[in-house]
Amino acid sequence: MQVHPLIETSAALVEFVDLIKNSDFIAVDTEFMRENTFWPELCLIQVANSDHAAAIDPMAPGIDLAPLLALLVDNEDVLKVFHAGGQDVEIIFNMTGKTPHPIFDTQIGQMALGQAEQVGYSNLVEAWLGIQLDKGARFTDWSRRPLDKRQIDYAIGDVTHLAKIFPMMLKKLVKTGRGHWLDEEMERLADPAGYSLDPDDAWHRIKIPSRKPDVLGRLKALAAWREREARTKNLPRGRIVKDETLADLAAHPPKDQDGLGRVRGLSATWRANDIGGRLIDALANAQPLGRDDMPDRAPRGPGLGKEGVLVADLLKLLLKIRARELNVAARLIARSDDLEAIASGRRDDIPMMQGWRYEVFGHAALDLVEGRMGFAVRSGKLVMSRIEVTPVEG
């Protein structure tokens, strides 16, 4: 594989994109900083196919990334391969308003080939290539210039290894017949809706015990206010106001701005500063949450009941057994919410009750909750066991 020098000019980028734009796939990775900002600061982009690899410096003066971004989001003929690519895709979406497509994530791919839920990149490389990565540059400050050779070599290694692993992984997925298992997961990763958060929906991320419409209405208003402040100032949400402080303000709102000085998590300056005034305005304009907007009760609440909780736990045990038998990550088959929905009596609109998930697990889950499946210990190992139901004579 030819590794090109660090690309720092538009001309060099056009030349490199011309070399790879007709590839079957390209491996993509990014290096970024976001500890002190709301928006991730893109510091480096690494791209490779089977024959060429390069790192592109998006911070180089005057460089035009348009040819590369067009390849990533507009060229449907080239598969884009990432590892744990959620944040990489988010960065590309922030720059273009689009997501890379089609897309493949090797972390998700590994879930179909082993029981690891979230295998790290270094473990992936060691498992497939037998290479132990040097982690020395992992926590480098990628925004500082110039980048030294060791940093660049480390960064390019992320995509050169990925470009070797992907064809091997694809071959094994085809051999096992599990490739189609991943289609839904990959489409979810590429769904632009997952990267475009409406400020009015930001309150869903904040934990609060109250279910009172007025409290939740204030939380919704406060979370939307903080989201806009964080974006405008390009600061992390927690640097504006922490989640627990927002929840406390929603539950116990001060009467006026002077009261902000007595709120735990806010400094005395909030009594008179502009941001404190905007917070008070958000509280003053908050409306109680409408009935249709109220969150569902927790699955382990009254709707599930004590027996339902036990059934859900049995389903989780069944899932562990089935995942072990298939040598696949349990989360790829079903999630806890799905199991609790089945335990509560629901059957519709549950992914594990459709397609391949139903074939490998869903039907067995139904057998368990409907009394046709149980557990047994054989040779010291817990297994599923079918129960013969004897009809009751009238």
C-alpha positions in Angstrom: 0.0 0.0 0.0 1.3 3.4 -0.9 1.2 5.9 2.0 1.1 9.5 0.7 2.7 12.5 2.5 0.5 14.6 4.7 -2.0 16.4 2.4 -2.0 20.1 3.1 -3.1 21.7 -0.2 -6.2 21.6 -2.3 -4.3 20.4 -5.4 -2.8 17.5 -3.5 -6.2 16.5 -2.1 -7.8 16.6 -5.6 -5.0 14.3 -6.9 -5.5 11.9 -4.0 -9.3 11.8 -4.4 -8.9 11.0 -8.1 -6.9 8.0 -7.1 -9.5 6.5 -4.7 -12.9 7.7 -6.0 -13.5 4.5 -8.1 -12.7 2.2 -5.2 -15.2 -0.5 -4.0 -14.6 0.9 -0.5 -12.6 3.4 1.5 -11.7 3.3 5.2 -12.2 6.6 7.0 -11.2 7.9 10.4 -10.9 11.3 12.0 -9.0 12.9 14.8 -10.7 15.7 16.6 -10.9 17.7 19.9 -14.1 18.5 21.7 -13.2 18.7 25.4 -13.7 22.5 25.5 -16.2 23.0 22.7 -19.7 22.2 21.7 -18.8 21.5 18.1 -16.0 18.9 17.6 -12.9 20.6 16.1 -11.8 18.5 13.2 -8.0 18.2 13.2 -7.2 15.3 10.8 -8.9 13.1 8.3 -7.4 9.7 7.3 -8.6 7.8 4.3 -7.4 4.5 2.6 -8.4 2.0 0.1 -6.6 -1.2 -0.7 -3.7 0.6 -2.5 -3.5 4.1 -1.2 -3.6 5.9 2.2 -3.2 9.5 3.3 -3.9 11.9 6.1 -5.5 15.2 5.2 -5.0 18.3 7.3 -8.3 20.2 7.4 -6.5 23.0 9.4 -4.1 23.7 6.6 -4.5 27.3 5.4 -6.7 27.6 2.3 -7.3 23.9 1.8 -10.7 23.1 0.1 -12.2 19.8 1.5 -15.1 19.8 -1.1 -13.7 17.0 -3.3 -13.3 14.7 -0.3 -16.6 15.6 1.3 -18.4 14.9 -2.1 -16.8 11.5 -2.2 -18.0 10.8 1.4 -21.6 12.0 1.1 -22.5 12.1 -2.6 -20.8 9.1 -4.1 -23.1 6.1 -3.6 -20.8 3.7 -5.5 -18.1 3.7 -2.8 -18.7 2.0 0.5 -17.4 4.0 3.5 -15.9 1.9 6.3 -15.5 3.2 9.8 -14.8 1.7 13.2 -17.1 3.0 16.0 -17.9 5.7 13.5 -20.7 7.6 15.2 -18.6 10.7 16.1 -16.9 10.6 12.7 -20.2 10.6 10.9 -21.4 13.4 13.2 -18.5 15.6 12.1 -19.2 15.0 8.5 -22.9 15.7 9.0 -22.0 19.0 10.8 -19.9 20.0 7.8 -22.3 19.0 5.0 -25.8 18.4 6.4 -25.5 14.8 5.0 -24.1 11.5 6.3 -21.8 9.1 4.4 -23.7 6.5 2.5 -23.5 3.6 2.0 -21.7 2.8 5.2 -20.2 -0.1 7.2 -19.0 0.0 10.8 -16.5 -2.8 11.7 -17.5 -2.5 15.4 -21.0 -3.4 14.5 -19.7 -6.1 12.1 -17.8 -7.7 14.8 -21.0 -8.0 16.9 -22.3 -10.4 14.3 -19.1 -12.5 14.5 -18.4 -12.6 18.2 -19.9 -11.8 21.6 -18.0 -8.5 22.2 -20.6 -5.7 22.5 -18.2 -2.8 21.8 -14.9 -4.1 20.7 -12.2 -1.4 20.7 -10.1 -0.7 17.7 -6.8 -2.0 19.2 -8.5 -5.3 20.1 -10.0 -5.5 16.6 -6.6 -5.1 15.0 -5.0 -7.6 17.3 -7.8 -10.2 16.7 -7.7 -9.9 12.9 -4.1 -9.0 12.1 -2.2 -10.1 15.2 -0.7 -6.6 15.6 -0.4 -4.8 18.9 -0.9 -1.1 18.4 1.3 1.6 19.9 -1.1 3.6 22.0 1.4 6.4 22.8 -0.1 9.0 20.5 -3.7 8.1 21.4 -4.2 11.1 23.7 -2.2 13.6 21.7 -3.4 17.2 21.1 -4.3 16.9 17.5 -5.0 20.6 17.1 -1.3 21.6 17.7 0.9 22.1 14.6 3.1 20.9 13.3 2.2 17.2 13.6 5.3 15.0 13.9 5.9 11.8 11.9 5.0 9.6 14.8 1.5 11.2 15.1 0.9 11.0 11.4 2.0 7.4 11.2 -0.2 6.5 14.1 -3.2 8.2 12.6 -2.8 6.7 9.1 -2.4 3.2 10.7 -6.0 3.5 11.8 -7.2 3.3 8.2 -4.5 1.1 6.7 -5.3 -1.6 9.2 -9.0 -1.1 8.7 -8.6 -1.4 4.9 -7.1 -4.9 5.5 -9.6 -6.0 8.1 -12.7 -5.1 6.2 -12.4 -7.5 3.3 -11.5 -10.3 5.8 -14.6 -9.4 7.9 -16.8 -9.2 4.8 -15.7 -12.6 3.6 -16.5 -14.2 7.0 -19.9 -12.5 7.2 -20.7 -13.8 3.7 -19.6 -17.3 4.7 -21.7 -17.3 7.9 -24.7 -15.8 6.1 -25.0 -13.0 8.6 -24.2 -10.0 6.4 -27.9 -9.1 6.1 -28.2 -9.0 9.9 -26.3 -5.7 9.8 -28.3 -3.8 7.2 -30.7 -2.2 9.7 -27.8 -1.2 12.1 -25.8 0.4 9.3 -28.8 2.3 8.0 -29.4 3.6 11.6 -25.8 4.8 11.8 -26.2 6.6 8.5 -29.6 8.2 9.3 -29.2 12.0 9.4 -32.0 12.2 12.0 -29.6 10.8 14.5 -27.2 13.7 14.2 -29.7 16.6 14.0 -30.9 17.3 17.6 -33.8 19.7 17.9 -33.2 21.9 21.0 -36.8 21.3 22.0 -35.9 17.6 22.3 -32.8 18.1 24.4 -34.7 17.6 27.7 -35.0 13.9 26.9 -31.3 13.4 27.8 -31.7 14.7 31.3 -32.7 12.4 34.1 -35.4 13.7 36.5 -37.7 11.8 38.8 -40.7 14.1 38.5 -43.6 13.3 36.1 -45.5 16.6 36.8 -46.3 18.4 33.5 -45.3 21.8 34.9 -41.9 20.5 36.0 -41.2 18.7 32.7 -42.4 21.8 30.8 -39.8 23.9 32.6 -37.1 21.2 32.0 -37.9 21.3 28.3 -37.6 25.0 28.2 -34.4 25.1 30.2 -32.8 22.3 28.1 -33.7 24.1 24.9 -32.3 27.4 26.3 -29.0 25.7 27.3 -28.7 23.9 23.9 -28.9 27.2 22.1 -26.5 28.9 24.5 -23.9 26.1 24.1 -24.1 26.1 20.3 -23.8 29.9 20.1 -20.9 30.0 22.5 -19.4 26.8 21.2 -19.0 25.4 24.7 -19.9 22.0 26.1 -23.4 21.9 27.6 -22.1 21.2 31.1 -20.0 24.3 30.9 -23.2 26.4 30.6 -25.2 24.6 33.3 -24.9 21.0 34.5 -27.8 18.5 34.0 -28.5 18.2 37.8 -28.7 22.0 38.1 -31.2 22.2 35.2 -33.3 19.4 36.9 -33.2 21.3 40.2 -34.2 24.6 38.6 -37.1 22.8 36.8 -38.4 21.3 40.1 -37.7 24.3 42.3 -37.7 27.5 40.1 -36.5 30.7 41.7 -39.0 33.6 41.9 -36.7 36.0 40.1 -33.2 36.4 38.8 -31.9 37.3 42.2 -32.8 33.8 43.3 -30.3 32.3 40.9 -27.5 33.3 43.2 -28.8 30.8 45.7 -29.0 27.9 43.3 -26.4 25.2 43.8 -24.3 24.9 40.7 -24.6 28.6 39.7 -22.3 31.4 40.9 -23.5 34.7 42.5 -22.9 36.5 39.2 -26.0 34.9 37.7 -28.1 37.3 39.8 -27.3 40.2 37.4 -25.6 38.9 34.3 -27.2 38.6 30.8 -27.1 34.8 30.7 -29.0 34.7 34.0 -31.6 37.0 32.5 -32.0 34.7 29.5 -32.4 31.7 31.9 -35.2 33.5 33.8 -36.9 34.4 30.5 -36.8 30.7 29.6 -38.5 29.8 32.9 -41.0 32.5 32.5 -42.1 31.4 29.1 -42.2 27.7 29.9 -45.5 25.9 29.4 -46.6 22.6 31.1 -45.9 19.6 29.0 -48.9 18.4 27.0 -50.4 15.0 27.6 -49.2 13.7 24.2 -45.7 14.8 25.0 -45.5 13.1 28.4 -42.8 10.4 28.5 -43.8 6.8 28.9 -43.5 5.4 32.3 -40.4 3.3 33.0 -40.9 -0.3 31.8 -40.3 -1.6 35.4 -43.1 0.6 36.7 -46.7 -0.4 37.4 -47.3 -1.3 33.8 -44.9 -4.3 34.0 -45.6 -5.5 37.5 -43.6 -7.8 39.8 -44.3 -10.9 37.7 -43.5 -9.1 34.5 -40.2 -8.0 35.9 -39.4 -11.7 36.6 -40.4 -12.7 33.1 -38.2 -9.9 31.6 -35.3 -11.3 33.7 -35.9 -14.8 32.3 -36.0 -13.4 28.8 -32.6 -11.7 29.4 -31.2 -15.0 30.5 -32.6 -16.7 27.4 -31.0 -14.0 25.3 -27.6 -14.6 26.9 -27.9 -18.3 26.2 -28.9 -17.8 22.6 -26.2 -15.2 22.0 -23.6 -17.6 23.4 -24.9 -20.4 21.1 -24.7 -18.1 18.0 -21.5 -16.5 19.1 -23.0 -13.1 18.5 -23.3 -10.0 20.7 -26.7 -10.1 22.5 -27.3 -6.4 21.8 -27.4 -7.1 18.1 -30.4 -9.5 18.6 -32.5 -7.6 21.2 -32.3 -4.7 23.7 -33.6 -4.6 27.2 -36.6 -2.4 26.2 -37.6 -5.1 23.7 -37.6 -7.8 26.2 -39.5 -5.8 28.8 -42.1 -5.0 26.1 -42.6 -8.7 25.4 -42.9 -9.4 29.1 -45.6 -6.7 29.4 -47.7 -8.4 26.7 -46.7 -6.2 23.6 -46.0 -7.9 20.3 -46.2 -5.2 17.7 -43.5 -2.8 16.5 -40.7 -4.7 18.2 -37.6 -5.4 16.1 -36.9 -8.8 17.6 -40.3 -10.0 16.4 -39.4 -9.4 12.8 -37.0 -10.9 10.2 -33.9 -12.7 11.2 -34.2 -11.6 14.8 -37.5 -13.5 15.1 -35.9 -16.6 13.4 -32.9 -16.8 15.8 -34.6 -15.5 19.0 -38.0 -14.0 18.8 -40.0 -17.2 18.4 -38.1 -18.8 21.3 -38.9 -15.7 23.5 -42.6 -16.2 22.7 -42.3 -19.9 23.5 -40.8 -18.9 26.9 -43.5 -16.4 27.9 -46.3 -18.6 26.6 -45.1 -21.7 28.5 -43.6 -23.8 25.8 -39.9 -23.2 26.7 -37.9 -23.6 29.9 -34.3 -24.0 31.1 -32.3 -27.0 31.9 -28.7 -27.8 32.9 -26.9 -30.3 30.7 -23.2 -31.2 31.3 -22.9 -28.2 33.6 -24.2 -25.8 31.0 -27.5 -23.8 31.1 -29.5 -24.5 27.9 -33.0 -24.0 26.6 -35.4 -26.9 26.8 -38.8 -27.3 25.1 -41.7 -28.2 27.3 -44.3 -30.6 26.2 -47.7 -29.0 27.2 -50.3 -31.6 28.1 -53.8 -30.5 27.2 -56.1 -30.1 30.2 -59.1 -32.5 30.0 -62.5 -30.9 30.6 
